[in-house]
Amino acid sequence: MEGGELQGRVGALIVAAGESRRMGGVDKLFAQVGQRPLLFYSLSAFQDSPLVETIVLVLSAANLDRGRALVAEYSFDKVAQVCLGGQRRQDSVRLGLIHLADCAWVVVHDGARPCVTQGLIARGLEAAQQTGAALAAVPARDTMKLVAPDGTVERTPPRDRLWAAQTPQVFRYSLLLRAHSVAQEAATDDAELVERLGHPVRVYAGDSANIKVTTPEDLAMAAALVPLVAQR
């Protein structure tokens, strides 16, 4: 941390308002991974982090009651609000930010990434001290191709400059709020909105185990990874 100490209150925004469209009818957030629902694991990491003071959980209308029940069952007392998300992911983040107005820093994380660790959270907060914005990412392992709409390759970008973005993504609250306030076009993550302001975003080391569950195959992989991550 800058000066050896993090300045200002830290809030976490767990975004989990998606519709699980690629899960074959299974609601991934409440699918069992080990003995607990998938959403338990991301909430648990932030609940246990000594750097995070408050949590806002953003859910779809269909999952609000289940989310509140999960928070109560596992005594996630840092969860100050379980709120309704929006149509797009960035709408859900914007709605969640309203409940974190007393925070200087916001850690945004996908609820469908169960293998987040306290180390990832801490590294993100440390990296964000440099520019006010940071995202977890891992270097691309495969050769990447830029492909035209007709299916032909346009070019091959240099792999050594390509990184796969993950969450957590960490921002100074005022910066992220401004990025969402002026956003007019859709973005795939919060870092992209901050980039559009011309503001530098720092990349810090993510984790190859920090997968996002979007398919039934991912759910099986998460079930294998969660106990391994817990042993670190």
Secondary structure, 3 states (H helix, E strand, C coil): CHHHCCCCCEEEEEEECCCCCCCCCCCHHHCEECCEEHHHHHHHHHHHCCCCCEEEEEECHHHHHHHHHHHHHCCCCCEEEEEECCCCHHHHHHHHHHHHCCCCEEEEEECCCCCCCHHHHHHHHHHHHHHCEEEEEEECCCCCCEECCCCCEEECCCHHHCEEEEEEEEEEHHHHHHHHHHCCCCCCCHHHHHHHCCCCCEEEECCCCCCCCCCHHHHHHHHHHHHHHHCC
